[in-house]
Amino acid sequence: MQAGQPGAIDAADLLAFVERIRTKGCEPVILSMSGQKLDIGSPTSKLVLSMLAAVAEFERDLMLERPA
């Protein structure tokens, strides 16, 4: 992640960040999904997180290429 741009990360950075905080004993929770715990060890949860991150990155890229 780049300093000064907290929302400007890509999908790979998000997955690395989540794994890094898990190694420190924190368990990520998606608040907009009824507070369900996100178990990155589960292939299904990892897929969902990857898809959400990819869509967010895609939307950000679209915003950046639009004319002002």
N, C-alpha and C positions, 0 to 999 in steps of 0.2 A: 504494500500500500504506500502511496505517496503522501508525504506530510502536507497538510493544508488542503487535501482533497479527500475527506473521509468517505464521500459517496462515489468516488471515481476509481473503483476497483473493478477488476474483471472477474469472470467466473472462477478461474484458477486461483486467484488471490483469495477469494471468499472461501473456497474449499480448504486452502492451506491455513487460513486464519481460524476456521472452525476446528480443524484438527489440532492446531497449536493450543487453543484454549481448552480442548478436551484433555490434552496431555497434562494440563495444569489442574485437572479435577473439576472443571466446569462442564455442565451439560447444557447445550443450546436448547432453547425453547422457541418455537414459532408462535408468537402471541396471536396472530390473526387466524390460527387454526385451532381454536379452542384450547390453547395452552398445551397442546400435545408435545411431549418430549421428542426431540429429533435425535434418534439413535443412528449415528453415522456408521456404526458397525453393520447396520441392516442394509442390504443391497437396495431395497425399495426406498428407504429414506434418503440414501445417498443419491439415488436417481432423481428423486423429487427435488432435493436441494440443488443438484446440478442443473436441472431444468429451470428452476426459479432463477438461479443466478444467470443462466444463459439468456433468459428472456429479459431480465433487468439490464444486462450488458447490451443486448440488442436495442432496447428502447433508448438507452443512453446514447448509443452510436447514432441512432436515427435523429435524436434531438440535436446532436452536434453537427450533423450534416445539413440540417434545415437552414435556409437563409434567415438572417435576423430581421 
